[in-house]
Amino acid sequence: MKLLCTLFGHQPPVYAEKGWWSPGEEYGRVIQGGVDGIGRHHAQVEVECARCHDKFIVSRIHLPMKGDE
């Protein structure tokens, strides 16, 4: 991890060096977690830091339940 990431936190991939793909539309990885007491599925979104290239959690989410639209 770089010093700047230690001091200020990781930099989201939207700031990564731009390529031929659409900037700001980099993909994250959804990692499914557990199920709570009311049947809600939990997950988290993991991305790569634009500075140090370490993976970090950018968001925690609830996955839609079957039948939810």
Secondary structure, 3 states (H helix, E strand, C coil): CCHHHHHHCCCCHHHCCCCCCCCCCCCCEEEEEEECCCCCEEEEEEEECCCCCCEEEEEEEEECCCCCC
